[in-house]
Amino acid sequence: MLTKLERIQKDIEALSAFNDTKGEGLTRFSLTEADRGARDYLKSEMKKIGATVYEDAAGNLFGRLQGTDSKAPMIMIGSHFDSVKNGGNFDGPAGVVMGLEILRVLKENDIALKNTVECVALIEEEGGRFGGGLYGSRAMKGLVTAEALEASLDSAGISMAKALNAFGFDAARIGEAKRNPETIKAFIELHIEQGPVLENEKLDVGIVGKIVGIRQIKVRVYGRPDHAGTTPMPMRKDALVSAAEVIASVPGFALAVGDGTVATVGTLSVLPGAANIVPSEVTFTVDIRSKNAQSVEAVHKAIEEKLKALEAVRGIAFDVKTLLSVEPTQLSETIISSLKASADELGISYKDMPSGAGHDAMIMASMVDTGLIFVPSKDGRSHCKEEWTDYDALQKGIEVICHTVIEMGR
């Protein structure tokens, strides 16, 4: 193999040290000191290779090896390096390490490609700090505005605009992160599967053909704060009681539309948050995913209809804000064929797979030809400290992409 197992392991382990919850899984939110530590490590490794290192206005990090034809569109490879709270060391960083290792292979083997190759480390894919997710790729598509950055707040009330500025970027220049699709030949991402299929079937990689559509919404239910002891039950406008009815209905809405549709209430906030006060305001999020856009829309509509019915009966008020909405995405058949050909040549086993998780690849696929490879996850675990992918399994996925990039770049 052209790639080196020990370097891949070293990168994953080095990046895992930049963590705000040591011993409790990986927590590396965007634009924090843990982010800066990981960013500095990646910059240092890119510079050792001889890559040109730069950051865009959104905070994404790039390492570029110039091709022999300056007019040829580039091949972009990588993934994200932020994490969920108390997550694992592989979700995201595995794909960044893929990009870094392929740059090393090209440089040390003196492989001169016609196309420039860029390794990208994207931020805020998870939306762990500011919500929404897929931020780095959405910014490259031109979908993020300065106004949106002002409106995106973390749990401490700090806007993403303020965080970017404090980190050394200029939020007012976010539009400069938009990339011209004509300058990019392909985007290829590697990710851990986050499911049990590859491990159970003893296969080396999954080659993704389609990514499900995702919509994330934030629901606020407004009631009235009253004394918990002196306010009669019929006179209450309890925001939590109404919110609970909606939340309890969400799984049924997903089951009713079918198509493998899933819906998850992942966060819940109650105000004023005192045991002796009737709740006046409740905020919760719903994550809806399906292979069919109509199914996503149907669940969203059912939630709003339920809220309207409670508004009429209970006297509560509500608003619903869409944080993220991405259509189901078909990936490039050309790149899928190239990845399969590389796997066949290398003797690496694979299967065609859909992705039930969202990835930056789904945004990039609306701009340029895009491919996505999965590598096995131990026991199918992810978004937890038990998340694990064997390093030799990760190397096989990297090797397939490396071979594909070389063939594509020639």
C-alpha positions as a Python dict, from the first residue, in 0.01 Angstrom:
ca = {
    (1, 'M'): (0, 0, 0),
    (2, 'L'): (112, 355, -70),
    (3, 'T'): (-38, 485, 256),
    (4, 'K'): (133, 431, 592),
    (5, 'L'): (-64, 277, 880),
    (6, 'E'): (153, 427, 1153),
    (7, 'R'): (101, 782, 1021),
    (8, 'I'): (-275, 733, 1003),
    (9, 'Q'): (-280, 613, 1365),
    (10, 'K'): (-54, 897, 1477),
    (11, 'D'): (-281, 1160, 1320),
    (12, 'I'): (-601, 1020, 1473),
    (13, 'E'): (-443, 995, 1817),
    (14, 'A'): (-284, 1340, 1795),
    (15, 'L'): (-612, 1504, 1696),
    (16, 'S'): (-798, 1326, 1978),
    (17, 'A'): (-586, 1514, 2232),
    (18, 'F'): (-758, 1843, 2144),
    (19, 'N'): (-1063, 1774, 2352),
    (20, 'D'): (-1269, 1959, 2614),
    (21, 'T'): (-1406, 1645, 2784),
    (22, 'K'): (-1106, 1416, 2832),
    (23, 'G'): (-1213, 1072, 2956),
    (24, 'E'): (-1574, 1136, 2856),
    (25, 'G'): (-1545, 1110, 2480),
    (26, 'L'): (-1439, 1379, 2234),
    (27, 'T'): (-1592, 1726, 2255),
    (28, 'R'): (-1437, 1964, 2004),
    (29, 'F'): (-1677, 2242, 1917),
    (30, 'S'): (-1597, 2496, 1646),
    (31, 'L'): (-1399, 2812, 1722),
    (32, 'T'): (-1282, 2695, 2064),
    (33, 'E'): (-933, 2633, 2202),
    (34, 'A'): (-974, 2263, 2119),
    (35, 'D'): (-1052, 2367, 1761),
    (36, 'R'): (-742, 2586, 1755),
    (37, 'G'): (-522, 2305, 1881),
    (38, 'A'): (-647, 2062, 1615),
    (39, 'R'): (-620, 2333, 1350),
    (40, 'D'): (-260, 2413, 1445),
    (41, 'Y'): (-167, 2043, 1433),
    (42, 'L'): (-317, 2006, 1085),
    (43, 'K'): (-145, 2322, 962),
    (44, 'S'): (188, 2195, 1090),
    (45, 'E'): (147, 1858, 918),
    (46, 'M'): (37, 2020, 592),
    (47, 'K'): (339, 2248, 596),
    (48, 'K'): (573, 1951, 657),
    (49, 'I'): (438, 1799, 335),
    (50, 'G'): (508, 2122, 146),
    (51, 'A'): (142, 2205, 90),
    (52, 'T'): (18, 2562, 60),
    (53, 'V'): (-192, 2621, 371),
    (54, 'Y'): (-480, 2869, 396),
    (55, 'E'): (-816, 2927, 563),
    (56, 'D'): (-1126, 3066, 400),
    (57, 'A'): (-1359, 3330, 540),
    (58, 'A'): (-1581, 3062, 696),
    (59, 'G'): (-1296, 2913, 899),
    (60, 'N'): (-1240, 2603, 684),
    (61, 'L'): (-876, 2489, 659),
    (62, 'F'): (-706, 2382, 334),
    (63, 'G'): (-375, 2224, 234),
    (64, 'R'): (-301, 2246, -141),
    (65, 'L'): (-58, 2058, -363),
    (66, 'Q'): (-40, 2239, -694),
    (67, 'G'): (-97, 2035, -1011),
    (68, 'T'): (102, 2065, -1332),
    (69, 'D'): (-188, 2238, -1511),
    (70, 'S'): (-281, 2557, -1326),
    (71, 'K'): (-600, 2588, -1532),
    (72, 'A'): (-729, 2238, -1452),
    (73, 'P'): (-999, 2212, -1183),
    (74, 'M'): (-885, 2077, -845),
    (75, 'I'): (-967, 1752, -669),
    (76, 'M'): (-1086, 1823, -313),
    (77, 'I'): (-1065, 1554, -43),
    (78, 'G'): (-1140, 1560, 328),
    (79, 'S'): (-1415, 1591, 588),
    (80, 'H'): (-1488, 1781, 910),
    (81, 'F'): (-1287, 1803, 1234),
    (82, 'D'): (-1548, 1926, 1483),
    (83, 'S'): (-1737, 1677, 1700),
    (84, 'V'): (-2062, 1624, 1883),
    (85, 'K'): (-2058, 1652, 2262),
    (86, 'N'): (-1893, 1345, 2418),
    (87, 'G'): (-1844, 1184, 2078),
    (88, 'G'): (-1566, 970, 1937),
    (89, 'N'): (-1228, 1021, 1774),
    (90, 'F'): (-1318, 904, 1422),
    (91, 'D'): (-1639, 1083, 1317),
    (92, 'G'): (-1501, 1350, 1087),
    (93, 'P'): (-1129, 1337, 1166),
    (94, 'A'): (-1096, 1002, 983),
    (95, 'G'): (-1179, 1185, 659),
    (96, 'V'): (-943, 1473, 733),
    (97, 'V'): (-663, 1226, 805),
    (98, 'M'): (-747, 1062, 471),
    (99, 'G'): (-682, 1391, 292),
    (100, 'L'): (-364, 1455, 486),
    (101, 'E'): (-223, 1106, 417),
    (102, 'I'): (-298, 1127, 46),
    (103, 'L'): (-106, 1456, 23),
    (104, 'R'): (188, 1280, 190),
    (105, 'V'): (171, 990, -57),
    (106, 'L'): (169, 1225, -356),
    (107, 'K'): (462, 1424, -221),
    (108, 'E'): (691, 1144, -101),
    (109, 'N'): (635, 933, -414),
    (110, 'D'): (689, 1233, -640),
    (111, 'I'): (353, 1176, -811),
    (112, 'A'): (288, 1479, -1031),
    (113, 'L'): (-80, 1512, -1114),
    (114, 'K'): (-235, 1739, -1372),
    (115, 'N'): (-497, 1849, -1118),
    (116, 'T'): (-428, 2037, -798),
    (117, 'V'): (-526, 1834, -491),
    (118, 'E'): (-669, 2008, -184),
    (119, 'C'): (-716, 1850, 158),
    (120, 'V'): (-1000, 2028, 339),
    (121, 'A'): (-1080, 2027, 712),
    (122, 'L'): (-1433, 2163, 749),
    (123, 'I'): (-1579, 2314, 1065),
    (124, 'E'): (-1923, 2296, 1232),
    (125, 'E'): (-2050, 1999, 1032),
    (126, 'E'): (-2216, 1861, 1343),
    (127, 'G'): (-2375, 2190, 1446),
    (128, 'G'): (-2271, 2103, 1801),
    (129, 'R'): (-2203, 2458, 1906),
    (130, 'F'): (-2422, 2681, 1689),
    (131, 'G'): (-2686, 2441, 1553),
    (132, 'G'): (-2782, 2372, 1194),
    (133, 'G'): (-2473, 2178, 1088),
    (134, 'L'): (-2299, 2133, 751),
    (135, 'Y'): (-2181, 2491, 794),
    (136, 'G'): (-1840, 2465, 624),
    (137, 'S'): (-1973, 2313, 304),
    (138, 'R'): (-2281, 2537, 304),
    (139, 'A'): (-2049, 2837, 323),
    (140, 'M'): (-1853, 2707, 22),
    (141, 'K'): (-2181, 2689, -169),
    (142, 'G'): (-2267, 3046, -67),
    (143, 'L'): (-2559, 2950, 156),
    (144, 'V'): (-2437, 3127, 471),
    (145, 'T'): (-2500, 3500, 519),
    (146, 'A'): (-2361, 3751, 767),
    (147, 'E'): (-2715, 3786, 904),
    (148, 'A'): (-2736, 3411, 962),
    (149, 'L'): (-2407, 3421, 1153),
    (150, 'E'): (-2547, 3692, 1382),
    (151, 'A'): (-2861, 3484, 1443),
    (152, 'S'): (-2676, 3157, 1518),
    (153, 'L'): (-2615, 3144, 1893),
    (154, 'D'): (-2441, 2893, 2117),
    (155, 'S'): (-2565, 2790, 2462),
    (156, 'A'): (-2395, 3094, 2617),
    (157, 'G'): (-2569, 3333, 2377),
    (158, 'I'): (-2252, 3400, 2174),
    (159, 'S'): (-2325, 3446, 1805),
    (160, 'M'): (-2122, 3265, 1543),
    (161, 'A'): (-2035, 3605, 1400),
    (162, 'K'): (-1882, 3710, 1732),
    (163, 'A'): (-1701, 3378, 1771),
    (164, 'L'): (-1552, 3401, 1420),
    (165, 'N'): (-1431, 3754, 1485),
    (166, 'A'): (-1280, 3660, 1822),
    (167, 'F'): (-1102, 3366, 1655),
    (168, 'G'): (-936, 3594, 1401),
    (169, 'F'): (-1178, 3576, 1107),
    (170, 'D'): (-1410, 3847, 974),
    (171, 'A'): (-1775, 3741, 979),
    (172, 'A'): (-1869, 4028, 747),
    (173, 'R'): (-1661, 3861, 471),
    (174, 'I'): (-1842, 3525, 487),
    (175, 'G'): (-1949, 3560, 123),
    (176, 'E'): (-1584, 3521, 18),
    (177, 'A'): (-1596, 3155, 127),
    (178, 'K'): (-1818, 3073, -172),
    (179, 'R'): (-1634, 2852, -424),
    (180, 'N'): (-1674, 2854, -800),
    (181, 'P'): (-1787, 2499, -891),
    (182, 'E'): (-1600, 2523, -1222),
    (183, 'T'): (-1270, 2526, -1029),
    (184, 'I'): (-1345, 2190, -860),
    (185, 'K'): (-1333, 1864, -1056),
    (186, 'A'): (-1448, 1644, -769),
    (187, 'F'): (-1505, 1625, -394),
    (188, 'I'): (-1440, 1292, -221),
    (189, 'E'): (-1511, 1229, 148),
    (190, 'L'): (-1431, 936, 375),
    (191, 'H'): (-1638, 871, 686),
    (192, 'I'): (-1692, 596, 938),
    (193, 'E'): (-2014, 407, 868),
    (194, 'Q'): (-2175, 483, 1207),
    (195, 'G'): (-2372, 161, 1166),
    (196, 'P'): (-2313, -218, 1187),
    (197, 'V'): (-2352, -332, 825),
    (198, 'L'): (-1990, -342, 705),
    (199, 'E'): (-1864, -510, 1022),
    (200, 'N'): (-2147, -767, 1024),
    (201, 'E'): (-2091, -853, 658),
    (202, 'K'): (-1711, -851, 699),
    (203, 'L'): (-1664, -600, 416),
    (204, 'D'): (-1385, -345, 386),
    (205, 'V'): (-1567, -36, 256),
    (206, 'G'): (-1909, 95, 163),
    (207, 'I'): (-1949, 304, -152),
    (208, 'V'): (-2235, 545, -101),
    (209, 'G'): (-2485, 612, -379),
    (210, 'K'): (-2745, 823, -200),
    (211, 'I'): (-2765, 1033, 117),
    (212, 'V'): (-3098, 1085, 291),
    (213, 'G'): (-3265, 1425, 308),
    (214, 'I'): (-3243, 1603, 642),
    (215, 'R'): (-3449, 1877, 800),
    (216, 'Q'): (-3384, 2013, 1147),
    (217, 'I'): (-3641, 2243, 1303),
    (218, 'K'): (-3658, 2438, 1628),
    (219, 'V'): (-4002, 2460, 1790),
    (220, 'R'): (-4093, 2714, 2057),
    (221, 'V'): (-4414, 2677, 2254),
    (222, 'Y'): (-4532, 2981, 2453),
    (223, 'G'): (-4762, 2950, 2753),
    (224, 'R'): (-4800, 3162, 3068),
    (225, 'P'): (-4599, 3150, 3391),
    (226, 'D'): (-4822, 3104, 3696),
    (227, 'H'): (-4794, 2985, 4054),
    (228, 'A'): (-4783, 2606, 4068),
    (229, 'G'): (-4990, 2591, 4385),
    (230, 'T'): (-5257, 2853, 4337),
    (231, 'T'): (-5344, 2833, 3965),
    (232, 'P'): (-5633, 2591, 3897),
    (233, 'M'): (-5565, 2328, 3631),
    (234, 'P'): (-5837, 2449, 3390),
    (235, 'M'): (-5689, 2801, 3392),
    (236, 'R'): (-5334, 2706, 3306),
    (237, 'K'): (-5147, 2763, 2980),
    (238, 'D'): (-4871, 2512, 3049),
    (239, 'A'): (-4618, 2526, 2766),
    (240, 'L'): (-4455, 2199, 2871),
    (241, 'V'): (-4775, 1997, 2872),
    (242, 'S'): (-4851, 2107, 2514),
    (243, 'A'): (-4491, 2055, 2402),
    (244, 'A'): (-4494, 1707, 2556),
    (245, 'E'): (-4801, 1614, 2350),
    (246, 'V'): (-4624, 1718, 2032),
    (247, 'I'): (-4302, 1540, 2126),
    (248, 'A'): (-4488, 1220, 2208),
    (249, 'S'): (-4653, 1233, 1863),
    (250, 'V'): (-4330, 1273, 1662),
    (251, 'P'): (-4238, 900, 1640),
    (252, 'G'): (-4589, 822, 1516),
    (253, 'F'): (-4568, 1089, 1248),
    (254, 'A'): (-4246, 930, 1114),
    (255, 'L'): (-4392, 578, 1123),
    (256, 'A'): (-4707, 693, 945),
    (257, 'V'): (-4525, 821, 636),
    (258, 'G'): (-4304, 511, 608),
    (259, 'D'): (-4010, 502, 362),
    (260, 'G'): (-3776, 435, 653),
    (261, 'T'): (-3838, 792, 772),
    (262, 'V'): (-3699, 875, 1116),
    (263, 'A'): (-3760, 1172, 1346),
    (264, 'T'): (-3577, 1257, 1668),
    (265, 'V'): (-3635, 1515, 1940),
    (266, 'G'): (-3281, 1577, 2057),
    (267, 'T'): (-3290, 1890, 2275),
    (268, 'L'): (-3542, 2033, 2523),
    (269, 'S'): (-3535, 2355, 2722),
    (270, 'V'): (-3797, 2465, 2978),
    (271, 'L'): (-3842, 2818, 3112),
    (272, 'P'): (-3841, 2959, 3372),
    (273, 'G'): (-3723, 2620, 3494),
    (274, 'A'): (-3848, 2626, 3853),
    (275, 'A'): (-4033, 2347, 4032),
    (276, 'N'): (-4304, 2582, 4160),
    (277, 'I'): (-4379, 2777, 3840),
    (278, 'V'): (-4599, 2663, 3553),
    (279, 'P'): (-4368, 2647, 3247),
    (280, 'S'): (-4405, 2954, 3026),
    (281, 'E'): (-4182, 2861, 2732),
    (282, 'V'): (-4045, 2535, 2592),
    (283, 'T'): (-3797, 2498, 2308),
    (284, 'F'): (-3716, 2168, 2142),
    (285, 'T'): (-3556, 2049, 1819),
    (286, 'V'): (-3673, 1783, 1575),
    (287, 'D'): (-3438, 1609, 1332),
    (288, 'I'): (-3629, 1451, 1038),
    (289, 'R'): (-3460, 1222, 784),
    (290, 'S'): (-3586, 1025, 486),
    (291, 'K'): (-3481, 908, 141),
    (292, 'N'): (-3787, 1092, 6),
    (293, 'A'): (-3826, 1469, 35),
    (294, 'Q'): (-4207, 1435, 47),
    (295, 'S'): (-4182, 1223, 362),
    (296, 'V'): (-3967, 1484, 537),
    (297, 'E'): (-4219, 1751, 445),
    (298, 'A'): (-4509, 1536, 567),
    (299, 'V'): (-4359, 1494, 914),
    (300, 'H'): (-4284, 1868, 936),
    (301, 'K'): (-4641, 1949, 835),
    (302, 'A'): (-4786, 1702, 1087),
    (303, 'I'): (-4591, 1869, 1369),
    (304, 'E'): (-4721, 2212, 1272),
    (305, 'E'): (-5080, 2083, 1243),
    (306, 'K'): (-5055, 1934, 1593),
    (307, 'L'): (-4929, 2268, 1727),
    (308, 'K'): (-5216, 2455, 1559),
    (309, 'A'): (-5470, 2218, 1718),
    (310, 'L'): (-5319, 2275, 2063),
    (311, 'E'): (-5314, 2650, 2003),
    (312, 'A'): (-5690, 2642, 1941),
    (313, 'V'): (-5770, 2423, 2241),
    (314, 'R'): (-5510, 2525, 2502),
    (315, 'G'): (-5449, 2890, 2417),
    (316, 'I'): (-5075, 2843, 2375),
    (317, 'A'): (-4873, 3008, 2096),
    (318, 'F'): (-4585, 2868, 1895),
    (319, 'D'): (-4331, 2932, 1624),
    (320, 'V'): (-4126, 2691, 1412),
    (321, 'K'): (-3788, 2777, 1262),
    (322, 'T'): (-3603, 2562, 1007),
    (323, 'L'): (-3237, 2530, 1106),
    (324, 'L'): (-3129, 2302, 822),
    (325, 'S'): (-3297, 2159, 515),
    (326, 'V'): (-3117, 1944, 259),
    (327, 'E'): (-3284, 1735, -10),
    (328, 'P'): (-3200, 1365, -55),
    (329, 'T'): (-2877, 1355, -256),
    (330, 'Q'): (-2759, 1126, -535),
    (331, 'L'): (-2381, 1106, -560),
    (332, 'S'): (-2176, 1098, -882),
    (333, 'E'): (-2204, 775, -1081),
    (334, 'T'): (-1870, 857, -1242),
    (335, 'I'): (-1691, 873, -908),
    (336, 'I'): (-1878, 569, -777),
    (337, 'S'): (-1750, 373, -1077),
    (338, 'S'): (-1395, 501, -1020),
    (339, 'L'): (-1402, 404, -652),
    (340, 'K'): (-1527, 55, -737),
    (341, 'A'): (-1258, 13, -1001),
    (342, 'S'): (-992, 115, -749),
    (343, 'A'): (-1129, -126, -487),
    (344, 'D'): (-1132, -410, -741),
    (345, 'E'): (-775, -341, -846),
    (346, 'L'): (-659, -330, -484),
    (347, 'G'): (-853, -642, -381),
    (348, 'I'): (-1058, -447, -128),
    (349, 'S'): (-1414, -574, -73),
    (350, 'Y'): (-1707, -333, -88),
    (351, 'K'): (-2081, -293, -122),
    (352, 'D'): (-2317, -23, -247),
    (353, 'M'): (-2475, 159, 46),
    (354, 'P'): (-2709, 448, 121),
    (355, 'S'): (-2625, 693, 400),
    (356, 'G'): (-2877, 757, 675),
    (357, 'A'): (-2651, 1024, 823),
    (358, 'G'): (-2588, 1366, 674),
    (359, 'H'): (-2241, 1460, 551),
    (360, 'D'): (-2074, 1758, 385),
    (361, 'A'): (-2076, 1544, 71),
    (362, 'M'): (-2451, 1607, 37),
    (363, 'I'): (-2392, 1982, 5),
    (364, 'M'): (-2090, 1945, -222),
    (365, 'A'): (-2285, 1708, -451),
    (366, 'S'): (-2514, 1995, -546),
    (367, 'M'): (-2206, 2180, -677),
    (368, 'V'): (-1960, 1924, -814),
    (369, 'D'): (-1916, 1552, -881),
    (370, 'T'): (-1898, 1397, -534),
    (371, 'G'): (-1808, 1059, -385),
    (372, 'L'): (-1831, 916, -33),
    (373, 'I'): (-1674, 603, 115),
    (374, 'F'): (-1762, 438, 447),
    (375, 'V'): (-1525, 231, 661),
    (376, 'P'): (-1651, -9, 932),
    (377, 'S'): (-1758, 104, 1279),
    (378, 'K'): (-1697, -132, 1572),
    (379, 'D'): (-2039, -262, 1686),
    (380, 'G'): (-2196, 12, 1472),
    (381, 'R'): (-2132, 266, 1750),
    (382, 'S'): (-2088, 640, 1687),
    (383, 'H'): (-2153, 976, 1855),
    (384, 'C'): (-2027, 821, 2179),
    (385, 'K'): (-1692, 762, 2346),
    (386, 'E'): (-1705, 393, 2244),
    (387, 'E'): (-1684, 489, 1875),
    (388, 'W'): (-1400, 294, 1711),
    (389, 'T'): (-1264, 198, 1369),
    (390, 'D'): (-960, -28, 1340),
    (391, 'Y'): (-668, 160, 1188),
    (392, 'D'): (-605, -102, 922),
    (393, 'A'): (-974, -79, 822),
    (394, 'L'): (-939, 297, 794),
    (395, 'Q'): (-624, 253, 585),
    (396, 'K'): (-811, 41, 329),
    (397, 'G'): (-1067, 316, 273),
    (398, 'I'): (-791, 574, 241),
    (399, 'E'): (-607, 352, -5),
    (400, 'V'): (-914, 325, -231),
    (401, 'I'): (-953, 704, -243),
    (402, 'C'): (-578, 755, -290),
    (403, 'H'): (-577, 523, -592),
    (404, 'T'): (-885, 700, -731),
    (405, 'V'): (-734, 1047, -687),
    (406, 'I'): (-415, 943, -866),
    (407, 'E'): (-606, 792, -1158),
    (408, 'M'): (-841, 1091, -1176),
    (409, 'G'): (-557, 1344, -1152),
    (410, 'R'): (-347, 1192, -1427),
}
